């Protein structure tokens, strides 16, 4: 009967996965939060933060990309930690990951509503449009099925690329005008004396803030099980981090050319702002987005309003993809949950609606968990602003801890393979990285595990020392401490409770190769290298998969592997009770 249960539908092409991930990554950071960083650390500190977080994202993504091409499992980020690190830590990672995007879903809706203040939209219309209608529409899109969601966010991702690149071009055009910001980027490293006592502290201060703009780089691991085939995962997972850092730097340099770090329109840090209306060139506006500030300084009349509409679209689209990520993370945690006496009802969250192939109850639970958060904005006040700040930064911290867990999982996976590379040569040659015939699946595969170590160390350094930079030069407050350590403390407490209950030890890298092979088999979900397609579709996708085809020389001219080995793998997995 278990085989008859509805499952997630594998309908996403590689270019759709790429665009969906882009849509999740590009929110409001590149247009708004970088303004906060500019105010604290100047153009030099802001650029340095983008470069550092970009390098971290690349190092983290290299390991995830290699593993996801080998093991496209549901909720892969949790499964990798479970298989190679610790099963209890895997639960902590799964919950942190779900919390990150369930919270971001609500936070992005709040951001979209706040941008509407540019047009002096009445509070009642904000409430109806953004706190009521927007979540319902987003839920409907996700309920419709991954096919519809994929196409909608493919368009959304394409438009966001156009937004970032187009905004960058616009910034360079503005900069080319006489007397507009030509000297601003030359200010280099600065520090706001109210927040950081010197340039170094200011530079450290803004790194966790910029990290928010790179969240969802790892989203390809969430889409893995709904991908049509392995080739659909290869190219997006390889290039995502490089592509994002490239377009981010292109746009942010243009912004820094046009706005001074002392501009009074830049956003305040940690809520409680008193700058509700800023006057520049006799134009009143309610936006502190750096891109709009630059447009107004350039003397443009209609462009600021257009850009503000783009910001609202970016926030709502990011909310849509955040709900998708949160629902798949919750589904992956609960689909195989043990029917405990008191918690068996959670298994409902791991079921799939047969009509559309989506985890309906996981979607509803993820949407409602923080759906109340936007309504707190109606009350306002410093306490509400502090709560929103705590949740947004703690979500970023939680995701960085998830990144660190993936680096650790890869390091242990690599070490375990190396320990049994002789046995791998005959039993699992596709995982034998040390064979002369092995072909790298990522750009930095030959340097592993060095990138994974860099990713692990830098994530932990950002989470623990760097997040405390908010009180290196000022008095520590509850808000600042909660922002820095709220998520790690709660996660550690949950981990210790799980250890007391389960009394399980961490995963040992056993000297018996059979233990490693069993772990590999548990992670293997048989997926064809490429599904047959019509001739028109082959022509459409040939460019995308050109390099991937060279990586699989056994495929025929249509990109389909010999059916016999796949059928043998399917029969083996069925005998061992694996889901196909």
C-alpha positions in Angstrom: 0.0 0.0 0.0 2.9 2.3 0.7 3.9 2.2 -2.9 0.4 3.6 -3.9 0.7 6.7 -1.7 0.9 9.9 -3.8 4.4 11.4 -4.1 6.0 14.6 -5.1 6.0 15.0 -8.9 9.3 15.1 -10.8 8.5 17.8 -13.4 11.2 20.5 -13.1 13.7 21.1 -15.9 17.2 22.3 -15.2 16.6 25.9 -16.4 13.4 26.0 -14.3 15.4 25.0 -11.2 18.0 27.7 -12.0 15.3 30.4 -12.3 13.4 29.3 -9.2 16.6 29.4 -7.1 17.4 32.9 -8.5 13.9 34.0 -7.6 14.4 32.7 -4.0 17.9 34.3 -3.6 17.1 37.8 -5.0 14.9 39.5 -2.5 15.5 43.0 -1.1 19.1 42.8 0.1 20.7 44.1 -3.1 18.3 47.1 -3.1 17.7 47.8 0.6 19.9 46.0 3.1 23.1 47.0 1.3 22.0 50.5 2.2 22.2 49.6 5.8 25.7 48.2 5.3 26.8 51.3 3.4 25.6 53.5 6.3 27.6 51.4 8.9 30.8 50.5 7.0 31.0 52.8 4.0 31.5 51.5 0.4 34.7 49.6 1.2 33.1 47.6 4.0 30.0 46.9 2.0 32.0 45.6 -1.0 34.2 43.5 1.2 31.1 42.0 2.9 29.7 41.0 -0.5 33.0 39.4 -1.6 33.4 37.5 1.7 29.9 36.1 1.7 30.1 35.3 -2.0 33.3 33.2 -1.4 31.5 31.4 1.5 28.5 30.7 -0.7 30.7 29.3 -3.4 32.6 27.0 -1.0 29.3 25.8 0.6 27.6 25.3 -2.7 30.5 23.2 -4.2 29.9 20.4 -1.7 26.2 20.6 -1.9 26.4 20.5 -5.7 28.5 17.3 -5.8 26.4 15.5 -3.2 23.1 16.5 -4.8 24.1 15.1 -8.2 24.9 11.8 -6.4 22.0 11.7 -4.0 18.9 13.6 -5.1 16.9 12.7 -2.0 13.9 14.5 -0.5 15.0 17.1 2.0 18.6 16.3 1.1 20.1 18.8 3.5 18.8 16.9 6.4 19.5 13.4 5.0 23.2 14.2 4.4 23.7 15.2 8.0 21.8 12.1 9.1 23.9 9.8 7.0 27.4 11.2 7.6 27.3 13.3 10.9 24.6 12.6 13.5 20.9 11.6 13.2 19.9 13.9 16.1 21.8 16.9 14.6 19.9 16.2 11.3 16.6 16.9 13.1 18.0 20.2 14.4 19.2 21.1 11.0 15.8 20.3 9.5 14.0 22.4 12.0 16.4 25.3 11.6 16.0 25.2 7.9 12.2 25.1 8.0 12.2 28.0 10.5 14.5 30.1 8.3 12.2 30.1 5.3 8.9 30.0 7.2 10.0 33.2 8.9 11.4 34.7 5.7 7.9 34.1 4.1 6.3 36.4 6.6 9.3 38.9 6.7 9.2 39.3 2.9 5.5 40.1 3.0 6.1 42.7 5.7 8.9 44.2 3.4 6.5 44.4 0.5 3.9 46.2 2.5 6.5 48.6 3.8 7.6 49.5 0.3 4.0 50.5 -0.6 4.3 53.4 1.8 6.2 55.2 -1.0 2.8 56.0 -2.5 1.3 56.9 0.9 -1.0 53.8 0.7 -3.5 53.9 3.5 -3.0 51.3 6.3 -6.3 49.6 5.5 -5.2 48.9 1.9 -1.8 47.7 3.0 -3.5 45.2 5.4 -6.0 43.9 2.8 -3.5 43.7 -0.1 -0.4 42.4 1.6 -1.4 40.8 4.9 -4.6 39.2 3.6 -4.6 38.8 -0.2 -0.9 38.2 -0.9 -0.6 35.1 1.4 -3.8 33.6 -0.1 -2.5 34.1 -3.6 0.9 32.6 -2.7 -0.8 29.6 -1.1 -2.9 29.1 -4.2 0.2 29.2 -6.5 1.8 26.5 -4.3 -1.3 24.4 -4.1 -1.6 24.4 -7.9 1.3 22.0 -8.2 5.0 22.2 -9.0 4.5 22.4 -12.7 2.5 25.7 -12.4 4.8 26.9 -9.6 7.8 26.1 -11.7 6.6 28.2 -14.7 5.5 31.1 -12.5 8.8 31.3 -10.7 10.8 30.7 -13.9 9.2 34.0 -15.2 9.9 35.5 -11.8 13.5 34.5 -11.8 14.0 35.9 -15.3 12.4 39.2 -14.3 14.6 39.4 -11.2 17.8 38.9 -13.3 16.6 41.7 -15.5 15.9 43.8 -12.5 19.4 43.4 -11.0 21.2 43.7 -14.3 19.0 46.5 -15.5 19.3 48.4 -12.1 23.1 48.1 -12.4 23.1 49.5 -15.9 20.8 52.3 -14.7 23.2 53.1 -11.9 26.1 53.4 -14.3 24.0 55.7 -16.5 23.2 57.9 -13.5 26.8 57.9 -12.5 27.8 59.1 -16.0 25.9 62.3 -15.4 28.0 65.3 -14.3 28.1 66.0 -10.6 26.2 62.9 -9.5 28.1 60.7 -7.0 31.4 60.4 -8.9 33.4 60.6 -5.6 31.3 58.4 -3.3 32.8 55.0 -3.9 36.3 56.5 -3.2 35.4 57.0 0.4 36.5 53.4 1.1 36.2 52.0 4.6 34.2 54.1 7.0 32.4 53.6 10.3 29.3 55.1 11.8 30.5 56.2 15.2 27.2 55.5 16.8 27.5 51.8 15.9 31.1 50.9 15.4 34.2 52.6 16.9 36.5 51.9 14.0 36.6 50.7 10.4 37.4 47.1 11.3 34.5 46.7 13.6 32.2 48.3 11.1 33.4 45.9 8.4 32.7 42.9 10.6 29.4 44.4 11.7 27.9 44.2 8.2 29.0 40.8 7.1 26.0 38.9 8.8 23.7 41.5 7.4 24.8 40.9 3.8 24.6 37.1 4.3 20.8 37.5 4.3 21.1 38.3 0.5 22.7 34.9 -0.3 20.2 32.7 1.5 18.6 30.1 -0.7 21.8 29.4 -2.7 21.4 25.9 -1.3 17.7 25.7 -2.5 18.7 23.3 -5.4 19.0 20.6 -2.8 15.3 21.1 -2.0 14.2 20.9 -5.6 16.3 17.8 -6.2 13.6 15.2 -5.8 11.2 17.2 -8.0 13.7 17.5 -10.8 13.0 15.5 -13.9 16.4 13.9 -14.0 20.0 14.2 -12.8 21.1 16.4 -15.6 18.5 18.9 -14.6 20.4 19.3 -11.3 24.0 19.4 -12.7 24.3 22.8 -14.4 22.1 24.9 -11.9 24.0 23.5 -8.9 27.4 24.2 -10.5 26.9 27.8 -11.5 24.4 29.3 -9.1 26.8 30.8 -6.5 29.1 32.2 -9.2 26.2 33.7 -11.1 24.7 35.4 -8.0 27.9 36.9 -6.8 28.6 38.2 -10.3 25.3 40.1 -10.8 25.3 41.3 -7.2 28.7 42.9 -7.5 27.8 44.4 -10.9 24.7 46.1 -9.3 26.1 47.0 -5.9 29.2 48.8 -7.4 26.8 51.0 -9.4 24.8 51.8 -6.3 27.9 52.7 -4.3 28.9 55.1 -7.1 25.8 57.2 -6.6 24.9 57.3 -2.9 27.1 58.7 -0.2 27.5 56.6 3.0 26.4 59.7 4.9 23.2 60.1 3.0 20.4 60.8 5.5 17.9 58.8 3.5 19.7 55.5 4.2 17.8 53.1 6.5 18.4 53.1 10.3 19.7 50.0 11.9 17.5 47.8 14.2 14.2 49.6 13.9 12.9 52.5 15.9 13.5 54.9 13.0 12.4 58.5 13.3 13.1 59.3 9.6 9.6 58.7 8.2 9.9 61.2 5.3 13.1 62.3 3.7 13.3 65.3 1.5 15.8 65.3 -1.4 15.7 67.9 -4.2 12.3 69.0 -2.9 10.9 65.6 -3.6 9.1 63.8 -0.7 9.4 60.0 -0.6 9.0 57.3 1.9 11.6 54.8 0.6 15.1 54.3 1.9 16.1 51.8 -0.7 19.5 52.8 -2.0 18.4 52.3 -5.7 15.6 54.8 -5.3 17.7 57.3 -3.5 20.1 57.2 -6.4 17.3 57.6 -8.9 16.0 60.6 -7.1 19.4 62.2 -6.9 19.7 61.7 -10.7 16.7 63.8 -11.2 14.4 61.1 -12.6 10.7 61.6 -12.0 9.0 58.3 -12.8 11.9 55.9 -12.4 11.7 55.8 -8.5 8.1 54.7 -8.6 8.9 52.0 -11.1 11.8 50.7 -9.1 9.6 50.7 -6.0 7.2 48.5 -7.8 10.1 46.2 -8.7 11.0 46.0 -5.0 7.5 44.9 -4.1 7.5 42.3 -6.8 10.9 41.0 -5.6 9.7 40.7 -2.0 6.5 38.9 -2.9 8.2 36.5 -5.3 10.8 35.7 -2.6 7.9 35.1 -0.2 6.5 32.6 -2.7 9.7 30.6 -3.1 10.3 30.8 0.7 7.0 29.1 1.4 7.9 26.4 -1.2 11.2 25.7 0.6 9.6 25.7 4.0 6.9 23.2 2.9 9.4 20.8 1.3 11.6 21.0 4.4 8.7 20.2 6.7 7.5 17.4 4.3 10.9 15.9 4.2 11.2 15.8 8.0 7.8 14.3 8.6 7.2 11.9 5.7 9.0 9.1 7.5 8.4 10.1 11.1 7.9 7.3 13.6 4.3 7.0 14.9 5.2 8.2 18.4 2.4 8.0 20.9 2.1 11.8 21.2 3.5 13.0 18.0 2.1 10.6 15.4 -0.2 13.3 14.1 2.9 15.0 12.6 3.0 12.3 10.0 0.1 14.1 8.3 2.5 16.8 7.4 4.5 14.3 5.4 1.6 13.4 3.1 1.1 14.6 -0.5 -2.2 15.8 -2.0 -3.0 13.4 -4.8 -4.6 16.0 -7.1 -1.6 18.3 -7.5 1.3 16.3 -6.0 2.2 18.9 -3.3 2.6 18.5 0.5 -0.7 20.3 1.2 -0.6 20.2 5.0 3.0 21.1 5.2 2.2 24.2 3.0 -0.6 25.2 5.3 1.4 24.7 8.5 4.4 26.6 7.1 2.2 29.5 6.0 0.3 29.7 9.3 3.3 29.3 11.6 4.4 32.9 11.2 1.4 34.2 9.3 0.5 36.3 12.3 3.7 38.2 12.2 2.7 40.8 9.6 -0.3 41.8 11.7 2.0 42.9 14.5 3.0 45.8 12.2 -0.4 47.2 12.7 0.4 47.9 16.4 3.9 49.3 15.7 6.3 50.4 18.4 9.9 49.6 19.3 9.1 46.2 20.8 7.5 45.1 17.6 10.4 46.4 15.6 12.8 44.6 17.8 10.9 41.3 17.4 10.9 41.6 13.6 14.7 42.4 13.7 15.4 39.4 15.9 13.4 37.0 13.7 14.9 38.3 10.4 18.6 38.1 11.6 18.0 34.8 13.5 16.7 33.3 10.3 19.9 34.3 8.6 22.0 32.9 11.4 20.0 29.6 11.3 20.6 29.2 7.6 24.4 29.9 8.1 24.4 27.1 10.7 22.7 24.8 8.1 25.4 25.8 5.6 28.0 24.8 8.2 26.3 21.4 8.7 26.4 20.7 5.0 30.1 21.5 4.9 30.7 19.1 7.8 28.6 16.4 6.2 30.7 16.7 3.0 34.0 16.6 4.9 33.0 13.4 6.6 31.5 12.0 3.4 34.8 12.7 1.6 36.9 11.2 4.4 34.7 8.0 4.5 35.0 7.5 0.8 38.8 8.0 1.0 39.1 5.4 3.7 37.4 2.8 1.4 38.5 3.9 -2.0 39.9 0.5 -2.8 36.5 -1.2 -2.2 34.7 1.6 -4.0 36.6 0.9 -7.2 34.6 -2.3 -7.7 31.4 -1.8 -5.7 30.7 1.9 -6.4 33.1 3.2 -9.1 30.9 6.3 -9.6 31.8 7.5 -6.1 35.5 6.7 -6.4 37.0 10.2 -6.7 40.6 8.8 -6.8 40.1 6.8 -10.0 41.7 8.0 -13.2 38.4 7.8 -15.0 36.5 9.9 -12.4 35.1 13.1 -13.8 34.6 16.2 -11.6 31.0 17.3 -11.2 31.8 20.8 -9.9 34.4 23.5 -10.7 36.4 23.1 -7.5 36.0 19.3 -7.0 39.8 18.8 -7.4 40.4 21.0 -4.4 38.0 19.2 -2.0 37.8 19.0 0.9 39.5 22.4 1.2 36.5 24.5 0.0 34.3 22.6 2.5 36.7 23.4 5.3 36.7 27.0 4.3 32.9 27.1 4.2 32.6 25.4 7.6 35.1 27.6 9.4 33.8 30.9 7.9 30.2 30.1 8.6 31.0 29.4 12.3 33.1 32.5 12.5 30.3 34.6 11.1 27.7 33.1 13.3 29.6 33.3 16.6 32.2 36.1 16.8 30.9 38.3 14.0 27.2 38.6 15.0 28.4 40.0 18.4 30.0 43.0 16.6 26.7 44.8 17.3 27.8 45.4 20.9 31.6 45.7 20.5 31.3 49.4 20.5 27.9 49.9 22.3 26.1 48.6 25.3 24.7 45.1 24.8 20.9 44.9 24.9 18.5 42.0 24.9 17.7 42.6 21.2 21.4 42.5 20.2 22.1 39.3 22.3 18.9 37.6 20.9 19.9 38.5 17.4 23.3 37.0 17.8 22.7 33.9 19.9 19.0 33.3 20.0 19.0 30.7 17.2 22.2 28.9 18.3 21.0 28.6 21.9 17.6 27.2 21.1 19.1 24.8 18.6 21.7 23.6 21.1 19.0 23.1 23.7 16.9 21.0 21.3 19.9 19.0 20.3 20.8 18.1 23.9 17.2 17.2 24.7 17.2 14.9 21.7 20.4 13.3 22.8 18.9 12.7 26.3 15.8 11.0 24.7 17.4 8.9 22.0 20.8 8.2 23.6 22.3 7.9 20.1 25.9 8.5 19.2 27.2 10.3 16.2 27.9 8.5 12.9 31.2 6.8 13.1 33.3 6.5 9.9 33.4 2.7 10.2 36.3 0.7 9.0 33.9 -1.9 7.6 33.1 -0.8 4.0 29.7 -2.5 4.2 28.6 0.2 6.7 29.6 2.9 4.2 27.8 1.0 1.3 24.7 0.8 3.4 24.7 4.5 4.0 25.2 5.2 0.3 22.3 2.8 -0.6 20.0 4.6 1.8 20.7 7.9 0.1 20.3 6.6 -3.5 17.0 7.6 -5.1 17.0 6.2 -8.6 16.5 8.9 -11.1 17.3 8.7 -14.8 20.2 10.7 -16.2 17.7 12.2 -18.7 14.1 11.5 -19.6 13.2 11.2 -23.3 11.9 14.4 -24.8 10.4 15.5 -28.1 12.7 16.7 -30.8 11.7 20.3 -30.3 12.4 20.1 -26.6 15.7 18.4 -27.3 16.7 21.4 -29.5 15.5 23.9 -26.8 17.5 22.2 -24.0 20.5 21.2 -26.0 22.5 24.3 -25.1 21.7 23.9 -21.4 22.9 20.3 -21.3 25.8 20.5 -23.8 28.5 20.2 -21.2 26.6 17.7 -19.1 26.4 15.4 -22.1 30.2 15.2 -22.1 30.1 14.1 -18.5 27.9 11.1 -19.3 29.6 9.4 -22.4 27.4 6.3 -22.0 24.3 8.2 -23.0 22.9 7.8 -26.5 22.5 10.7 -29.0 19.2 11.6 -27.4 20.8 11.9 -23.9 19.1 8.7 -22.6 21.2 6.1 -20.8 21.0 2.4 -21.7 17.8 1.2 -20.0 19.3 -2.0 -18.6 21.6 -0.5 -15.9 18.7 1.8 -14.8 16.3 -1.1 -14.6 18.8 -3.1 -12.6 19.2 -0.1 -10.2 15.4 0.2 -9.9 15.0 -3.6 -9.1 17.8 -3.3 -6.5 16.2 -0.3 -4.8 12.8 -2.0 -4.8 14.2 -5.1 -3.1 15.7 -2.9 -0.5 12.5 -0.9 0.1 13.7 2.4 -1.3 11.2 4.9 -2.7 11.4 5.3 -6.5 
